Amino acid sequence: MARIPLLQLSGISLRFGSEPVFSGLDLVVQAGDRLALVGRNGSGKSTLIKVMAGLVQPDAGEVVLSPGQSVGYLEQDPEMAGFATLGDFAAQGLEPSEMYRVERAGEGLKFDPARAVATASGGERRRAALAGLMARDPDLMLLDEPTNHLDIEAIGWLEAELARTRAAFVMISHDRAFLRALARSTLWIDRGTVRRQDKGFEHFEAWRDTVWEEEDVARHKLNRLIKSESRWAVEGISARRKRNMGRVRALQALRAERAAQIRRQGTADMALDAGPRSGRKVIEAQGLSKSWGDVPIVRDFSLTVQRGDRVAFVGPNGIGKTTLLGLLLGRIAPDAGTVRLGTNLQVAMFDQAREQLDPEMSLWDSLTGDAEMRVSGRADQVMVRGVAKHVVAYLKDFLFDEAQARAPVRSLSGGEKARLLLARLMARPSNLLVLDEPTNDLDVETLDLLQELLDDYDGTVLLVSHDRDFLDRVASVTVAMEGQGRAVVYAGGWSDYLAQRGPVSEDTGEARRTETPKARAARSVPKASGLTFTEKHRLEALPGRIDQLTAEIAKLETLLADPDLYTRAPEKFSKASAALAARQTELAAAEEEWLTLAEKAEG
């Protein structure tokens, strides 16, 4: 049985200035469609969504919404002028009897309907807009980055709601886990062409790579044909001029076809320099406690961060993850406890609010105005990891074109702002990288590259993110902030954390953790007088470190099991081998130390 078309785009063409965005685009969205709209930053995803919503008029073609069907649109920066509170905005168009829908969505998305619009953050505004859209329940939802500014719990709520809805939806997101869970089909925008595959997002990358491989083969054949015909034109055209003008015209057409081909955008030329080696122990926090007024952030929290660790911090928005980072970096004073920073640290930080970027400053000035990047006496060069480089060339490394160099930062998309901030961050050597929500707005390809860079980075990484897939790919340790000052350390990434945490108690809201045998043994060790305070604390901390080392060894062994790794990436093979040997040695020492202390505690 044929599905009902909800929205039809026919012959859509659109240009911004001299650049074509779409040309002759045809697209149908049907009832029940669950479409992931993907593509590189700046490829036109948000523009296409706005065309569908009727907010951008195409230069040619038409957009037809089937009679009796409704469309709801979630924009990245909702305009709330004229509304006193977030609840007023979310409830627009609803009957008083339907207000419960806004309240229900507000609970799931964690926004306060009574919050004044004038004092609300960008994240609170987006959550209110999303709650209003979900409450109105249109036939077709157009969602532009719905997971941005949501914590993992709210993302889970939204994921469940969208899985249950009967409405069709088109969503732009770079959250792989979210897309894998919901998308049944994929729309891919690439150089003005929109392709559709009626398979879930998990098949996208293989499909994309196949399309690109076919393009490369076709381009190679075209180049060979042009070369052959050009040789004929040089060697034989003078003797057969009149009889072969058709072949000459065909050669001209081939050259025109090649000239018209739009080269696909490459990946950003990003690189991280770990700089001078830090001390083995990077951060040692003992008994940290911090409250803001009557709200506890952490209570009696201890953590040791070793060189090379990738430590992720997870928890709901507003629970204090950024505050805990500040405590660990010595930038915020604790109410109790101590923090000792290791030797020779060079810190580079990516902040979630992008506060290091002035929206009125040009991209050029954003780089040359950075004191650490400035080249004395040269206004057109920046210092990149100790080497002077022309500012436009460096911007091109991060996929900006020359025309954007003098444009203001406010003209950039969210993903482009993230890339500019990464350009500033990666210009300087560091051995401690602090990434506070780095994944917001980055496209899939840039996320892949960032993950690879972090894998190869010799320094230490502290990471805050709500991207579950990214956490699984990067983190070796997860610190879960569970509320009421509880911060618990787990080995591994997000999936490892869920496996170890166990179900959440409905009575207390606390996680019932699945403990390893050594962890249970450590908890059952009698508090004998034979242990000093330091030894007792060490005995309690060792099981977590043992679990962490075991998880890291498993990951390294999986990596080294690749038979082609040595020939493909010998330097990476060497680093992984050295890291494996070091962690195996440390694991043996940690287990021996645990046994010694446990025996001493038992008398």
C-alpha positions as CSV (number, residue, x, y, z in Angstrom):
1,M,0.0,0.0,0.0
2,A,1.4,3.3,-1.1
3,R,2.2,5.8,1.6
4,I,0.7,9.3,1.6
5,P,3.1,12.1,0.4
6,L,3.2,14.9,3.1
7,L,5.5,17.3,1.4
8,Q,6.8,17.5,-2.1
9,L,9.7,19.6,-3.5
10,S,9.9,19.8,-7.3
11,G,12.7,21.4,-9.3
12,I,14.0,23.4,-6.4
13,S,16.9,25.7,-7.3
14,L,18.5,28.2,-5.0
15,R,21.6,30.4,-5.1
16,F,23.3,32.5,-2.4
17,G,25.2,35.2,-4.2
18,S,27.1,33.5,-7.1
19,E,27.1,30.1,-5.4
20,P,24.4,27.5,-6.2
21,V,23.1,25.7,-3.1
22,F,20.6,23.4,-5.0
23,S,19.7,22.9,-8.6
24,G,16.7,21.0,-9.9
25,L,16.1,19.3,-6.5
26,D,13.2,16.8,-6.3
27,L,12.3,15.3,-3.0
28,V,9.2,13.7,-1.4
29,V,8.6,13.2,2.3
30,Q,5.9,10.6,3.0
31,A,3.8,9.7,6.0
32,G,5.9,7.7,8.5
33,D,9.2,8.8,7.1
34,R,12.0,9.0,9.6
35,L,14.8,10.8,7.7
36,A,18.3,11.6,8.8
37,L,19.6,14.7,6.9
38,V,23.4,14.5,6.8
39,G,26.2,16.3,5.1
40,R,29.3,18.4,5.7
41,N,29.1,21.7,7.7
42,G,28.0,24.4,5.3
43,S,26.5,21.9,2.7
44,G,23.0,23.4,3.0
45,K,21.3,21.1,5.5
46,S,19.7,23.9,7.5
47,T,18.8,25.8,4.3
48,L,17.0,22.7,2.9
49,I,15.0,22.4,6.2
50,K,14.0,26.0,5.9
51,V,12.9,25.5,2.3
52,M,10.7,22.6,3.5
53,A,9.3,24.8,6.3
54,G,8.5,27.6,3.9
55,L,10.9,30.0,5.6
56,V,13.3,30.3,2.6
57,Q,11.8,30.8,-0.9
58,P,13.7,29.0,-3.7
59,D,14.7,30.8,-6.9
60,A,12.8,28.2,-8.9
61,G,10.6,25.2,-8.3
62,E,7.8,24.7,-5.8
63,V,7.1,23.3,-2.4
64,V,3.7,21.6,-1.9
65,L,2.3,20.6,1.5
66,S,-0.6,18.1,1.2
67,P,-4.0,19.6,2.3
68,G,-4.8,19.1,5.9
69,Q,-1.2,18.3,7.0
70,S,0.7,20.4,9.5
71,V,4.4,21.1,9.8
72,G,6.5,22.0,12.8
73,Y,10.0,23.4,12.6
74,L,12.7,23.5,15.3
75,E,15.3,26.2,14.4
76,Q,18.7,26.5,16.0
77,D,18.1,30.0,17.4
78,P,14.4,30.5,18.1
79,E,13.1,34.0,18.1
80,M,11.1,34.7,21.2
81,A,10.4,38.4,21.0
82,G,7.0,39.3,22.5
83,F,6.9,36.4,24.9
84,A,7.4,36.9,28.6
85,T,8.3,33.4,29.7
86,L,9.6,30.2,28.1
87,G,6.2,28.6,28.9
88,D,4.3,31.3,27.0
89,F,6.5,30.6,23.9
90,A,6.1,26.9,24.1
91,A,2.3,27.1,24.6
92,Q,1.6,29.3,21.5
93,G,-1.2,27.8,19.4
94,L,-2.4,25.4,22.1
95,E,-5.7,25.4,23.9
96,P,-5.6,25.8,27.7
97,S,-6.8,22.1,28.0
98,E,-3.6,21.1,26.1
99,M,-1.1,22.8,28.4
100,Y,-0.4,19.5,30.1
101,R,1.6,18.5,26.9
102,V,4.0,21.4,27.4
103,E,4.4,20.5,31.1
104,R,5.1,16.9,30.2
105,A,7.6,17.8,27.6
106,G,9.1,20.3,30.0
107,E,9.8,17.6,32.5
108,G,11.4,15.4,29.9
109,L,13.6,18.2,28.5
110,K,14.3,19.9,31.8
111,F,13.2,23.4,31.2
112,D,11.3,25.7,33.5
113,P,8.2,27.2,31.9
114,A,8.3,30.1,34.3
115,R,11.8,31.2,33.3
116,A,11.7,34.7,31.8
117,V,12.8,34.8,28.2
118,A,15.0,37.8,28.9
119,T,17.2,35.8,31.3
120,A,17.1,32.4,29.6
121,S,20.2,30.9,28.0
122,G,20.4,29.7,24.4
123,G,20.1,26.1,25.6
124,E,17.0,26.9,27.7
125,R,15.4,28.6,24.7
126,R,16.0,25.7,22.4
127,R,14.6,23.3,25.0
128,A,11.5,25.4,25.3
129,A,11.1,25.5,21.5
130,L,11.5,21.7,21.3
131,A,8.9,21.2,24.1
132,G,6.4,23.4,22.2
133,L,7.0,21.5,19.0
134,M,6.5,18.1,20.7
135,A,3.4,19.4,22.5
136,R,1.8,20.5,19.2
137,D,2.4,17.1,17.6
138,P,2.4,18.1,13.9
139,D,2.2,15.6,11.1
140,L,5.7,16.4,10.0
141,M,8.5,17.6,12.3
142,L,11.6,19.4,10.9
143,L,14.3,19.2,13.5
144,D,17.5,21.2,13.2
145,E,20.1,19.8,15.7
146,P,17.5,18.8,18.3
147,T,20.1,17.2,20.7
148,N,22.2,20.3,21.0
149,H,22.2,21.6,24.6
150,L,20.5,18.5,25.8
151,D,22.1,16.2,28.4
152,I,22.2,12.5,27.9
153,E,19.1,11.9,30.0
154,A,17.0,14.5,28.0
155,I,18.4,13.0,24.8
156,G,17.1,9.6,25.9
157,W,13.7,11.1,26.6
158,L,13.5,12.7,23.2
159,E,14.7,9.5,21.5
160,A,12.0,7.5,23.2
161,E,9.3,10.1,22.3
162,L,10.3,10.2,18.6
163,A,10.5,6.4,18.5
164,R,6.8,6.3,19.7
165,T,5.4,9.2,17.6
166,R,3.3,8.5,14.5
167,A,4.5,11.7,12.9
168,A,7.0,11.8,10.1
169,F,10.2,13.7,10.8
170,V,13.4,15.0,9.1
171,M,16.3,15.6,11.5
172,I,19.7,17.1,11.3
173,S,22.0,15.7,13.9
174,H,25.7,14.7,14.3
175,D,24.9,12.4,17.2
176,R,25.5,9.0,15.7
177,A,23.8,7.0,18.5
178,F,20.7,9.2,18.1
179,L,20.6,8.8,14.4
180,R,21.2,5.0,14.5
181,A,18.3,4.6,17.0
182,L,15.8,6.6,15.0
183,A,16.5,7.0,11.3
184,R,15.0,4.6,8.8
185,S,16.2,6.5,5.7
186,T,19.1,8.9,5.0
187,L,19.1,12.1,3.0
188,W,22.7,13.0,2.1
189,I,23.5,16.5,0.8
190,D,26.8,16.6,-1.1
191,R,27.9,19.5,-3.4
192,G,24.3,20.6,-4.1
193,T,23.0,17.1,-4.8
194,V,20.6,15.4,-2.4
195,R,20.7,11.6,-2.5
196,R,18.3,9.3,-0.6
197,Q,19.0,5.8,0.7
198,D,16.1,3.9,2.4
199,K,18.3,2.3,5.0
200,G,19.2,3.4,8.5
201,F,22.1,5.7,9.4
202,E,24.3,2.7,10.3
203,H,24.6,2.1,6.5
204,F,25.4,5.7,5.6
205,E,29.2,5.7,5.7
206,A,29.6,2.5,3.6
207,W,27.1,4.1,1.1
208,R,29.0,7.4,1.0
209,D,32.4,5.7,0.5
210,T,30.9,3.6,-2.3
211,V,29.6,6.7,-4.1
212,W,32.9,8.5,-3.7
213,E,34.8,5.5,-5.0
214,E,32.6,5.3,-8.1
215,E,33.1,9.1,-8.6
216,D,36.9,8.6,-8.5
217,V,36.8,5.8,-11.0
218,A,34.6,7.8,-13.4
219,R,36.8,10.9,-13.0
220,H,39.9,8.7,-13.7
221,K,38.3,7.3,-16.9
222,L,37.3,10.8,-18.0
223,N,40.8,12.1,-17.5
224,R,42.2,9.3,-19.6
225,L,39.7,9.9,-22.4
226,I,40.5,13.6,-22.4
227,K,44.2,12.8,-22.5
228,S,43.8,10.4,-25.4
229,E,41.6,12.8,-27.4
230,S,43.9,15.7,-26.7
231,R,46.8,13.7,-28.1
232,W,44.8,13.0,-31.2
233,A,44.0,16.7,-31.6
234,V,47.6,17.7,-31.4
235,E,48.9,14.9,-33.7
236,G,46.2,14.5,-36.4
237,I,43.8,17.4,-36.5
238,S,45.6,19.4,-39.2
239,A,45.3,16.7,-41.8
240,R,41.6,15.9,-41.1
241,R,40.2,19.3,-40.0
242,K,37.0,19.3,-42.0
243,R,36.0,15.7,-41.3
244,N,36.7,15.7,-37.6
245,M,35.1,18.9,-36.2
246,G,32.5,16.8,-34.5
247,R,35.3,15.0,-32.6
248,V,36.9,18.3,-31.7
249,R,33.5,19.5,-30.3
250,A,33.2,16.2,-28.4
251,L,36.7,16.9,-26.8
252,Q,35.5,20.4,-25.9
253,A,32.4,18.9,-24.3
254,L,34.6,16.5,-22.3
255,R,36.7,19.3,-21.0
256,A,33.6,21.3,-20.1
257,E,32.3,18.2,-18.2
258,R,35.5,18.0,-16.2
259,A,35.5,21.7,-15.4
260,A,31.9,21.5,-14.2
261,Q,32.7,18.7,-11.8
262,I,32.6,20.0,-8.2
263,R,35.4,18.6,-6.2
264,R,34.2,17.2,-2.9
265,Q,35.3,18.9,0.2
266,G,38.3,17.2,1.9
267,T,38.8,16.7,5.6
268,A,40.2,19.4,7.8
269,D,44.0,19.3,8.0
270,M,43.9,19.2,11.8
271,A,46.9,18.1,14.0
272,L,47.6,18.0,17.7
273,D,51.1,18.6,19.1
274,A,51.5,17.1,22.6
275,G,54.4,19.5,23.3
276,P,56.8,18.7,26.1
277,R,56.1,15.6,28.1
278,S,54.3,16.2,31.3
279,G,55.0,14.3,34.6
280,R,53.6,10.9,34.9
281,K,51.0,12.0,37.5
282,V,49.0,14.9,35.9
283,I,46.3,15.5,38.6
284,E,45.9,14.1,42.1
285,A,42.7,15.2,43.8
286,Q,42.0,14.1,47.4
287,G,38.8,14.5,49.3
288,L,37.4,17.4,47.2
289,S,34.2,19.0,48.4
290,K,32.4,22.0,46.8
291,S,29.0,23.6,47.1
292,W,27.4,26.6,45.6
293,G,25.2,27.9,48.4
294,D,23.2,24.9,49.6
295,V,23.7,22.9,46.4
296,P,26.5,20.3,46.7
297,I,28.6,19.8,43.5
298,V,31.0,17.1,44.9
299,R,31.5,15.6,48.3
300,D,34.7,13.8,49.3
301,F,35.8,13.2,45.7
302,S,39.2,11.7,44.9
303,L,40.7,11.1,41.5
304,T,44.2,10.4,40.1
305,V,44.8,11.3,36.5
306,Q,47.9,9.7,34.9
307,R,49.7,10.9,31.8
308,G,47.8,9.6,28.7
309,D,44.4,9.1,30.4
310,R,41.2,10.1,28.6
311,V,38.8,11.1,31.4
312,A,35.2,11.8,30.5
313,F,32.7,13.7,32.8
314,V,29.1,12.9,32.3
315,G,25.9,13.9,34.1
316,P,22.8,16.1,33.6
317,N,23.1,19.8,32.6
318,G,23.7,22.1,35.5
319,I,25.0,19.3,37.8
320,G,28.5,20.8,37.9
321,K,30.7,19.1,35.3
322,T,32.4,22.4,34.3
323,T,32.8,23.3,38.0
324,L,34.5,19.9,38.7
325,L,36.9,20.6,35.7
326,G,37.7,24.0,37.3
327,L,38.4,22.3,40.6
328,L,40.7,19.7,39.0
329,L,42.6,22.4,37.1
330,G,43.1,24.5,40.2
331,R,41.0,27.4,38.8
332,I,38.3,27.0,41.4
333,A,39.1,26.7,45.1
334,P,37.5,23.7,46.9
335,D,35.6,24.0,50.2
336,A,37.7,21.0,51.4
337,G,40.3,18.7,50.0
338,T,43.4,19.2,47.9
339,V,44.4,19.2,44.3
340,R,48.0,18.7,43.2
341,L,48.9,19.4,39.5
342,G,51.7,17.5,37.9
343,T,54.9,19.0,36.5
344,N,55.5,20.7,33.2
345,L,51.8,21.0,32.3
346,Q,50.7,23.0,29.2
347,V,46.9,23.3,29.1
348,A,44.7,23.9,26.1
349,M,41.0,24.4,26.6
350,F,37.9,24.2,24.3
351,D,35.0,25.9,26.0
352,Q,31.4,24.9,25.3
353,A,30.2,28.5,25.2
354,R,32.7,29.5,22.5
355,E,33.5,32.5,24.7
356,Q,37.0,32.7,23.2
357,L,35.5,33.9,20.0
358,D,34.3,37.5,19.5
359,P,31.3,37.4,17.2
360,E,32.1,40.8,15.7
361,M,35.8,40.0,15.0
362,S,36.8,38.6,11.6
363,L,38.2,35.1,11.3
364,W,41.5,36.7,10.3
365,D,41.6,38.8,13.4
366,S,40.5,35.9,15.6
367,L,43.7,34.1,14.7
368,T,46.2,37.0,14.4
369,G,44.8,38.7,17.5
370,D,45.6,35.7,19.7
371,A,48.7,36.7,21.7
372,E,50.0,33.1,21.6
373,M,49.6,32.9,17.8
374,R,50.9,36.4,16.8
375,V,54.0,36.6,14.7
376,S,56.0,39.7,15.6
377,G,55.9,42.3,12.8
378,R,53.8,40.1,10.5
379,A,50.0,40.9,10.4
380,D,49.3,38.2,7.8
381,Q,50.9,35.2,9.6
382,V,50.2,33.1,12.7
383,M,52.4,30.8,14.7
384,V,51.2,27.2,14.3
385,R,53.0,24.8,16.7
386,G,56.2,26.8,16.5
387,V,56.1,27.5,12.7
388,A,54.9,30.7,11.0
389,K,52.1,30.2,8.5
390,H,50.0,32.5,6.4
391,V,46.6,33.1,8.1
392,V,44.6,32.2,5.0
393,A,46.6,29.0,4.4
394,Y,45.9,28.0,8.0
395,L,42.2,28.8,7.6
396,K,42.1,26.6,4.5
397,D,43.5,23.7,6.6
398,F,40.2,23.9,8.5
399,L,38.1,24.1,5.4
400,F,37.5,27.9,5.3
401,D,37.8,29.6,1.9
402,E,39.7,32.9,1.3
403,A,36.4,34.8,1.0
404,Q,35.5,33.9,4.7
405,A,38.8,35.2,6.1
406,R,37.5,38.8,6.5
407,A,34.0,37.8,7.4
408,P,32.7,38.2,11.0
409,V,32.6,35.2,13.3
410,R,28.8,35.7,13.8
411,S,28.3,34.8,10.1
412,L,29.6,31.3,10.7
413,S,27.4,28.2,11.3
414,G,27.8,26.4,14.6
415,G,30.0,23.8,13.1
416,E,32.2,26.4,11.5
417,K,32.6,28.2,14.8
418,A,33.7,24.9,16.4
419,R,36.3,24.4,13.6
420,L,37.6,27.9,14.1
421,L,38.0,27.3,17.9
422,L,39.8,24.0,17.1
423,A,42.1,26.0,14.8
424,R,43.1,28.3,17.7
425,L,43.4,25.4,20.1
426,M,45.5,23.2,17.8
427,A,48.0,26.0,16.9
428,R,49.7,25.7,20.2
429,P,51.5,22.8,21.9
430,S,49.8,21.2,24.9
431,N,50.0,18.1,27.0
432,L,46.7,18.5,28.8
433,L,43.7,19.0,26.5
434,V,40.4,20.1,28.2
435,L,37.4,19.7,25.9
436,D,34.1,21.0,27.2
437,E,31.3,19.9,24.8
438,P,33.6,19.8,21.7
439,T,31.2,17.7,19.6
440,N,28.3,20.2,19.3
441,D,27.7,21.1,15.7
442,L,30.7,19.2,14.2
443,D,29.9,17.0,11.2
444,V,30.5,13.3,11.1
445,E,33.7,13.5,9.1
446,T,35.2,16.1,11.5
447,L,34.2,14.1,14.5
448,D,35.9,11.0,13.0
449,L,39.1,13.1,12.5
450,L,39.0,14.6,16.0
451,Q,38.6,11.1,17.5
452,E,41.6,9.8,15.5
453,L,43.7,12.8,16.7
454,L,42.8,12.1,20.3
455,D,43.7,8.5,19.9
456,D,47.2,9.5,18.6
457,Y,47.6,12.4,21.1
458,D,50.5,11.7,23.5
459,G,49.1,14.0,26.2
460,T,46.1,13.7,28.6
461,V,42.5,14.5,27.8
462,L,39.7,15.7,30.1
463,L,36.4,15.6,28.2
464,V,32.8,16.7,28.8
465,S,30.3,15.4,26.2
466,H,26.7,14.2,25.8
467,D,27.6,12.3,22.6
468,R,27.4,8.7,23.7
469,D,29.2,7.3,20.6
470,F,32.0,9.8,20.9
471,L,32.4,8.9,24.6
472,D,32.7,5.2,23.8
473,R,35.3,5.9,21.1
474,V,37.5,8.2,23.2
475,A,37.1,7.7,27.0
476,S,39.2,5.3,29.1
477,V,37.7,6.5,32.4
478,T,34.2,8.0,33.0
479,V,33.4,10.2,36.0
480,A,29.6,10.1,36.5
481,M,28.1,13.0,38.4
482,E,25.0,11.4,39.9
483,G,23.6,14.3,41.9
484,Q,23.7,15.4,45.6
485,G,27.5,15.6,45.4
486,R,28.0,12.1,44.2
487,A,30.7,11.7,41.6
488,V,31.7,8.0,40.9
489,V,34.7,6.8,38.8
490,Y,34.1,4.0,36.3
491,A,36.5,2.3,33.9
492,G,35.9,2.8,30.1
493,G,33.4,4.9,28.1
494,W,29.6,5.4,28.2
495,S,28.6,1.8,27.5
496,D,31.1,0.5,30.0
497,Y,29.7,2.9,32.6
498,L,26.1,1.7,32.0
499,A,27.2,-1.9,32.3
500,Q,29.0,-1.3,35.6
501,R,26.4,1.1,37.1
502,G,23.5,-1.3,37.0
503,P,19.9,-0.2,37.2
504,V,18.8,3.0,39.0
505,S,16.9,2.6,42.2
506,E,13.4,4.1,41.8
507,D,13.3,4.8,45.5
508,T,16.5,6.8,45.9
509,G,17.5,7.6,42.3
510,E,20.9,6.1,43.1
511,A,22.7,3.7,40.7
512,R,23.0,0.1,41.9
513,R,26.5,-0.5,40.7
514,T,27.8,-3.8,39.3
515,E,31.1,-4.2,41.1
516,T,34.1,-6.3,40.2
517,P,35.2,-9.0,42.6
518,K,38.2,-6.9,43.7
519,A,35.9,-3.9,44.2
520,R,33.6,-6.0,46.4
521,A,36.6,-7.4,48.3
522,A,37.9,-3.9,48.8
523,R,34.6,-2.7,50.3
524,S,34.5,-5.7,52.6
525,V,38.1,-5.3,53.9
526,P,37.9,-4.6,57.7
527,K,39.1,-1.2,58.7
528,A,42.0,-2.6,60.7
529,S,44.4,-0.5,62.6
530,G,47.2,-2.1,60.6
531,L,46.6,0.3,57.7
532,T,47.6,4.0,57.7
533,F,45.1,6.5,56.4
534,T,47.1,6.7,53.1
535,E,47.2,2.9,52.7
536,K,43.5,2.6,53.5
537,H,42.7,5.2,50.8
538,R,45.0,3.5,48.4
539,L,43.4,0.1,49.0
540,E,40.0,1.6,48.2
541,A,41.2,3.3,45.0
542,L,43.2,0.4,43.5
543,P,40.2,-1.7,42.3
544,G,39.0,1.2,40.1
545,R,42.5,1.7,38.7
546,I,42.8,-2.1,38.1
547,D,39.5,-2.1,36.2
548,Q,40.7,1.0,34.2
549,L,44.0,-0.6,33.2
550,T,42.2,-3.9,32.2
551,A,39.9,-2.0,29.9
552,E,42.8,0.0,28.4
553,I,44.8,-3.2,27.8
554,A,41.8,-4.8,26.1
555,K,41.4,-1.8,23.7
556,L,45.2,-1.8,22.9
557,E,45.2,-5.5,22.3
558,T,42.2,-5.1,19.9
559,L,44.1,-2.3,18.1
560,L,47.3,-4.4,17.8
561,A,45.3,-7.4,16.5
562,D,45.0,-5.6,13.2
563,P,47.5,-7.4,11.0
564,D,47.9,-4.4,8.7
565,L,48.5,-1.8,11.4
566,Y,52.3,-2.1,11.3
567,T,52.6,-1.5,7.5
568,R,49.8,1.1,7.5
569,A,50.8,3.1,10.5
570,P,54.1,2.0,11.9
571,E,54.4,5.0,14.3
572,K,50.9,4.2,15.7
573,F,51.8,0.5,16.1
574,S,55.0,1.5,18.0
575,K,53.1,3.8,20.4
576,A,50.4,1.3,21.0
577,S,52.9,-1.5,21.7
578,A,54.8,0.7,24.2
579,A,51.5,1.8,25.8
580,L,50.4,-1.9,26.1
581,A,53.7,-2.9,27.8
582,A,53.6,0.0,30.2
583,R,49.9,-0.7,31.2
584,Q,50.6,-4.4,31.6
585,T,53.5,-3.6,33.9
586,E,51.4,-1.1,35.9
587,L,48.5,-3.6,36.1
588,A,50.8,-6.3,37.6
589,A,52.2,-3.8,40.1
590,A,48.7,-2.6,41.0
591,E,47.4,-6.1,41.6
592,E,50.5,-7.0,43.7
593,E,50.0,-3.8,45.8
594,W,46.3,-4.5,46.3
595,L,47.0,-8.1,47.5
596,T,49.7,-6.8,49.9
597,L,47.4,-4.1,51.4
598,A,44.4,-6.4,51.6
599,E,46.5,-9.0,53.5
600,K,47.8,-6.3,55.8
601,A,44.2,-5.0,56.4
602,E,43.0,-8.5,57.3
603,G,45.9,-8.8,59.9
